[in-house]
Amino acid sequence: MSFFQRFIENHVLANMTFVLVLVVGAIYYGMLPREQDPTINFNWIQITTLLPGASAEDVEKRITDPIEDVLRNVSDIRFVSSTSRESVSSILVRFNDLSQRVFDKRVTDLRREIQNKQDELPADIEDPDIMEITTANGFPTATVIVTSPADDENLRRVAERTRKDLERLKGVDKAMPTGLLDPELQVLFDASKLSGLGVAPSHLADTVRAYFRDTPAGTQKVGAEEWLIRLVGTNADPEYLAQLPITTAQGRVRLGDVAQVQRGREKANRLVSFNGKPSIMLAVTKKEGTNTIELVERIKAFVSSANMRSDQTGVSLMLADDQTETTRSAIRIMQNNAIVGLILVLLVSWAFLGLRIAGLVSIGIPFILCGTFWALAMLGHTLNVMVLLGVVIALGMLVDDAVVVVENIYHRINRGEERMQAIRNALHEVVPPVTTSVLTTMAAFLPLLLMPGIVGKFMGVVPVVVSVALVLSLIESYWMLPAHVLGLKQVNSHSRLHVWRRNFNHRLRITYTRMLVKAMRHRVVTLSIIAVMFLSAIVALLSGAIRVDFFASDPLRIFYVSLEMPKGTDIRDTLHKAEELEGVARAHLLPGEARAVVSYSGQLFTEIEPLYGDQYGQVLVSLNPKKNGMRGVHEIIESMRNDIMAVTGTANISFLRIEGGPPTTKPINIKVRGDDFGEIRSAVAALKHRLSQMPGVKDISDDSVPGRSELALSYDLQSIKSSGVDPTQLTRDLRLLVDGEVVTSMQDRGEELEVRVRAMPRDLADLDEVLQAKIPAQDGRLVPLSELVKVERRQGMGNIRHYNYRRSISVEADLDQEIIDTVAANQQVVSAWQDELSLHYPNIDLDFSGELDDIEESLDAMRVLFIFGVLLIYLIIGTQFRSYFQPLLILSTIPMAFTGVVFGLIITGNPLSLFTLYGVVALTGIAVNASIVLISAANNRLQEGMNLTYAVLFAAKRRVVPITITTLTTMAGLFSLATGLGGKSLIWGPVAIAIVFGLAFSSLLTLFAVPVLYRIFVRPKQ
């Protein structure tokens, strides 16, 4: 007895291994963290630096430019994009595709360069915050609203406590607040009283700083006891500060005599409103690898617990946006399609092979799936839509090997061979072609691991899932399946259904053979029909019969109404306008559609980064999960678009949809780069006008932010010299008279309490009144500020953007993909710029990186990976058949598969997207499988001495049933996803359609074209 026979007959080993994989795999499936998208690092670094009170120009000159200078020394940077605005420098660095080790090294280099430059940065900046952006922290997992009837200290305290409590929850990375203002002890001095006493504002601030601090004096031993001595100078009671003595020319006075001391909050830079009530918004991001569903359940439990105390606190919490709804929906769609696909696979197997054989084939599916989930858990993956897509793609192929093996065993047993002998002979015949077909499929998928960019990282787990599943399918087919066949008491059935099935398979073979004979007799006509179909597909693709939408994706159940008010608008007026837009939006929402509608001002979210400024506002509309009869996001937006756009008093209104899949910019994203902002703005205006004339272009906007009116002061050097005023004192006094200065701080009730000294706010009739404030000179005279400075009134800049170290303004627009696609729209813009506009702006250049850049990168990579995959397939097939020509014969099925993809997209109306092309690349490895099995059988017959024509016909007749079964099972596994039986998806549906229709056409044409080509070109060895 051979080792193989003893191994196969050891049912205990086979069955225990089978059960072990099932149990452990099922356990790991339950333990895998659930999230919608895989956790990936985009190789993006965000550098944020604060300089309180600085203008956009000051931030650019003193922070952004110096940091960008040192970034030039860091290798492998793809682009640098920066925004300088009031008080904040924000720099986004995107690195090239790097390994994690090299990326970590580059980030270390970046940190070192910035650290080395820090001595040259302003002394009063906060340390630059350097953050890596990933899918985990790139978009909030949940949004919590804290609301109260009054905008008071109680709301602030509860919101701050809520933020800290949320960040202590397991899996939470940050709870980023909007509208949460830091507490302050405010010393608001009367400038006229102060100058009347001959006290400079800076002297007042220094006095407060000197008194308001705790000083440890050390320890002192008294007898046998040691005492700690410290001077306590801080107290959160405003009355304590009011009692501090101030030295003046007339003697000492109380601080409270010249200033109002109160507890307050920092100046509002963002405001939130929910249901008309003052609120604070907390955007919760998660840590990498955290189970999104479990995390949001913890947040829901926290919100419910907090609301049980709302009667005592006077504050209530609300979960405004819950990303688990999209996660659950995406996973549910994939799971439903997987279940439907599994049922269809079982039905196909049963229809052709009978209940017993179909059962043998089908029990291998849970074994393979559980083994795959076990491997994914060991590799550190989560359960997300990409993993499930790989499972659905592999599902129909999992039984292909088993079908070919068991069909051959079954065929030999029916011819009277003993079971073990039938198994040995069957495996000897089919192992080479089956192994080759699996390797060719893996050869098509595995190169996709090398795909660069965000799309490549996003979809990188699919080849892993498919390859692991296919390897396990070989183990199951070559070991588990034969062992189970041996364990069956009875293989054959003599029921009427079995007789009907046997007769049906016989009729299928006879009918197909007769048709093949006719095709071989009229080979010119046969090949001409196939060539015409292929050319028709090419023409259909080039003529625009297929809609092109490279990043077709499913919108999340959330959207924003964005507004930009005229420059100088107060932040509260912006909030009122946002609330007006909220009212219009609510009027167009049907009952049960909206989960929450929130208005806020001071910030505006975009696809790339948030914008900040008092003139910005936004309305967040979070929708409930879509059920039967509910409208989609696009339909809801279009229903309110006209009325929203009709709201008067705003400078710009647009809509923002958040879509699933890899993050992208808008279809049109053009960086207009130059050195002079006047020329850049002029070019932007011309470009936006040209875009407005293009059909299908909508929601045109740019990221230029008009700044506030600015009073620019410069030193009057002669006056300063003659008066003897210290320029440093002048600078500080001016700041204290306007925005104030944080002079010290203390810890109060677990949070930092800052002490701010500033002039008492007052309504001014004229801006010149600020300059009438007097400061004491060295000789005791009081000198008005107006005598010490030169004054210029001008328009300031709201923000200053750089792209790759040069000033820029980005023009963005959305597209109606039914009218025009991304590539065509951008090509029209390029042509218009080169032919009409560039001559007027010689110092301006355009950068189209963004979605178009990602498209070109992905398309270029797919071309290379497709060629690489085809060459690998050629290598594998050539190795098996020991032929240079026969692999080319087999690869002829790829154009046939492409024909099916094109016709499938036309029939279903789906767009040609990057995900569709991804399916086409994967299809190359699947489409050749039928040809491999067929040609292998023909070669075997030729080696046995059979005539060429008879060898072809015999092989085709013998393989038509297993080819039909494997084709139908693969199609059945993806049929539900392609047609949306278990839920539709614009991302994954076209992938399934590409494979289903491509495989259907390629298999059908393979059954006729390959035998004809084989008969024409193959010459038997003599």
Residue, then its C-alpha position, 0 to 999 in steps of 0.5 A: m500500500s502506497f503512502f498516498q493511499r494510506f494518507i487518503e484512507n486515514h479518515v480520522l486525520a482528514n475529518m479532524t483537520f476538517v473540523l479543526v479548521l472549521v471551529v478555529g476559523a469560525i471563532y476567528y471570524g467572530m473575533l475579526p474587528r468589523e469596519q467598512d474600509p481596511t485600515i491603511n496609512f495614506n503616507w500623509i503627514q499633517i503639520t499644524t503650528l499655532l501662532p496666536g494673533a498672527s495674520a495670514e501673511d505673518v504665518e506664511k512668512r514666519i512659520t510656513d515658509p521656514i518649515e517648507d524650506v526644511l521639507r525640501n531636505v526630506s526625500d520621497i515627498r510626492f507633494v507639499s500643500s500648505t495653508s497659512r491663515e490667521s494664527v494657524s499654519s497647516i502643512l499637508v505632506r504626501f509621501n510616495d508609495l513606500s514600505q512601512r519601514v522607509f516611511d517611518k524613517r522619512v517621518t523621523d527625518l521630517r521631525r528632525e528637520i523641523q526640530n532643527k528649524q525650531d530655533e528660527l521660528p517665533a518664540d511664542i508659537e506652540d510646538p508643531d503638531i505632527m500627525e499621520i493621517t489614516t483611514a481610522n482618523g481621516f473621517p469621524t466614526a461618530t459625531v456626538i452633539v452636546t446641547s443645552p437651552a443656554d450657552d453658559e458655563n454649565l454647557r462648557r463644563v459638561a461638554e469638556r467632561t464628555r470629551k474626556d470621558l469619550e477619549r477614555l472609551k476603548g478604541v477611541d483615538k480623539a474626540m475633536p470639539t467644535g464650539l468648545l471654548d477654553p475657560e479664562l480669567q479675564v482682566l479687562f482694563d479701562a485704557s483711559k483710567l490706566s493712562g490717567l494713572g501713568v501705567a502702561p498696559s504691559h506694566l499691568a500685565d507684568t504685575v498680574r504675571a508676577y503675583f499670579r503664580d505658585t512658587p515652591a521655596g523648598t523644605q525646612k526642618v523644624g526639630a524632627e519634622e520637615w516642612l515643605i514651604r511654598l508661596v501660593g499665588t493662584n486662585a480661580d476666584p476673580e475677586y482674588l485677582a481684583q485685590l492685587p495691588i498695582t503700582t502707579a505714579q499716584g501710589r498703589v491701587r487695586l487691580g479692580d479699580v482699573a479693570q473688570v476681573q471676571r471668569g469667561r471664555e476665549k473668543a468664539n471661533r466656531l459656533v454650533s446649533f442643534n434644533g435652534k439650541p446652542s451646542i458643542m459638536l464632538a467628532v470621534t475618531k477611532k484607533e487603528g484596528t478597532n471594531t467600528i461596530e463595537l466602538v459605536e455601541r460603546i458610544k451609544a451606551f455612554v450617550s444613553s447613560a449620560n442622558m439619564r442624568s440630563d435632568q440634573t445636568g441640564v444638558s443632553l447628548m445626541l449621536a448625530d452621525d453613526q458610521t456603523e450604519t454604513t459599515r453594517s450596510a456594506i458588510r450586510i450587502m456583501q454577506n447577503n450576496a455571499i449567502v445568495g452566491l453560495i446557494l446558487v453555487l450549490l444549486v448549480s452543483w446539484a443540477f449537474l452532479g446530483l445531491r451526493i456529489a454536490g454535497l461533497v463539493s459544497i462541504g469544502i466551501p465552509f472549510i476553505l472560508c474558515g481557513t481563509f478567515w483564520a489566515l486573515a486573522m493571523l495576518g492582522h486584517t479586519l473584516n471589511v468590505m474589501v475582505l468580503l469582496g475577495v470572498v465573493i470573488a473567490l466563492g464561485m472559484l472555490v468549487d472549480d477544482a473540486v468539480v473537475v476532480v470529483e467529476n473525473i472520479y465520478h466518471r471513472i467509477n461509473r465506468g467500473e473502476e474501483r474507488m481508490q483506483a478511480i481517485r488515483n487515475a483521476l488525480h493523475e489526469v487532472v492535477p496538472p491542469v487544475t494546479t495550472s489553472v489555480l496558479t494562473t488565477m493567482a498570477a493575475f491577482l497577486p501582481l495587484l498587490l504591487m498596485p501603487g497609490i490609495v486605490g492599490k492600498f485600499m484594494g490590496v487585501v483582495p489578492v491576498v484573500v483570493s490567493v489564500a482561498l485558492v491554495l486552500s481549495l487545492i488542499e481540499s480538492y486533493w486531500m479532503l475530497p478524495a477522503h470523503v469520496l472513499g467514505l461514501k457508502q454509495v456514490n451512484s444513484h439510480s433515482r429518476l432525477h439521476v437518470w434525467r441528469r445523466n441524460f441531460n449531460h449526455r444530450l449537452r455533450i452530443t449537442y455541443t459536439r454537433m455544433l462544434v463540428k459545424a464550427m470547425r467545418h466553417r472555421v472562417v465564419t466562426l472566427s470572423i463572428i468572434a472577431v466582429m464581436f471583439l471589434s464591436a466591443i472596441v468601437a462601443l468603448l471608444s464611441g462613448a456607449i459606455r459611461v465612464d466614471f473612474f471613481a464610481s462609488d456609493p454615497l454615504r447617508i450624509f451630506y453637507v450644505s456649505l456656505e461662504m459669507p461675504k468677508g468681514t461677516d461676524i461668526r454669529d451672523t454666519l450661524h444665523k444664515a446656516e440656520e436659515l439654510e437648515g430650515v430650507a433643508r428640513a422643509h425638503l426632508l421627508p418624515g423619517e429620512a433625517r437622523a439629525v441636522v446640525s448647523y455650525s459656523g467658523q469652519l467648513f469641511t471639504e474633501i481634503e481639509p477643513l477651512y476656518g474663518d468667521q465667514y464659513g458655515q455648514v449644515l450637516v444632514s445625517l440621514n437614516p439608513k436607506k430602506n425600501g422606498m426611501r430616497g437616495v442622497h443624490e435625489i434628496i440633494e437635487s430636491m432642495r438644490n433650487d430653494i437652497m441656492a435661492v437663499t439670499g445674502t450669501a457669497n457662495i453655496s455648494f453641496l458636499r457628498i461623502e462617498g465610500g471607497p478610497p478617498t478622492t478629491k472632486p472630479i475637477n481639482i485644478k491648482v492655479r499656481g503663481d507668485d502674485f495673488g492678483e494674477i492668480r485670482s484673475a486666472v481663477a475667475a477666467l477658469k471658473h467662467r470657462l467651467s460654468q460654460m461646460p455641460g455637466v459641470k456643477d458646484i464650482s468653487d475655489d478655496s480662496v478666502p478673502g480676509r478681513s479689512e486690515l489696519a497695517l501699522s508700521y513704526d514711525l522711527q523718528s517719533i519713537k526715537s524722540s519720545g524714548v518709547d521702547p519698541t518692545q513695550l509698544t508692541r506689547d501694549l498694542r497687543l494688550l489694547v486689541d486682542g490681549e495676552v495670556v500672561t499666566s495660567m493655573q489648573d482648576r478642577g482638572e483643566e487649565l485656566e488661563v489668565r488673559v489681560r486685555a482692554m475692555p471691549r467697547d463699541l467704536a465709532d471709528l477705528d482711529e479710536v484704537l490709536q488714541a490710547k496713550i502709553p507712558a514714555q520714559d520721561g513720564r509723558l503720555v504719548p498717543l499711539s497715533e504719534l508712534v506709528k504710520v497707518e495704512r488701511r488695506q484688505g487682508m488675506g483670509n488664507i494663503r495656500h501653497y502647492n509644492y512651495r508656490r502660492s496657489i488657489s484650487v478650483e474645484a467642481d463636481l460633474d454629472q457623470e451622465i453627461i461628462d466623465t472626469v477624464a473628458a472634462n479635464q481634457q476640455v479644461v486643458s484644451a481651453w487653457q492652452d488655446e484660450l487662456s494661457l496667453h493672458y497669464p504667462n506666469i501661471d501654471l496649472d496642476f491637475s493632480g487630484e482625482l485625475d492624478d490618481i486615475e492616471e497613476s492607477l491606469d498606468a499601474m494597471r497596464v503594467l500589472f496586466i502585462f506582468g500578469v499575462l506574462l506570468i500566466y504565459l510562463i506557467i502555461g508554457t511550463q506545463f505544456r512545454s510549448y511556446f505556442q499553446p500558451l498564446l492559444i490559451l491567452s486568446t480567451i482574454p480578448m473574448a473576456f474583454t468583449g463580455v465585459v463591454f457588453g455586460l456594462i452596456i446591458t446593465g448600464n453600469p459605468l466603466s470605473l477603476f474597480t471595473l478595470y480591476g475586475v478585468v485584470a483579475l478576470t485574465g486569470i479566471a478566463v484561461n482556466a477553461s482553455i487549460v483544461l480543454i487543451s490539456a485533455a486534447n494533448n493527452r489524446l494526441q499523446e495516446g496516438m489519436n487523430l488530431t480532429y478526433a482528439v479535439l472533438f473527444a477532449a471538447k466532448r469530455r470537458v464540456v460538462p466540467i467547463t460548464i459547471t465551473t463557469l456557472t459556479t463562478m458566475a453563480g458566486l458573483f451573480s447576486l453581487a452583479t445584479g444586486l439581489g443581496g444589495k446594490s453597490l456602485i463600487w463592487g457591482p461593476v467588478a462582479i459584472a466584469i467577471v460574470f459577463g467576461l467569464a460567460f462570453s470567454s467560456l462560450l467562445t472558448l468552447f468553439a474558438v479554442p478547438v477551431l484554433y487548436r485544429i488549425f495551428v497545432r501539429p501532432k508530433q510524429 
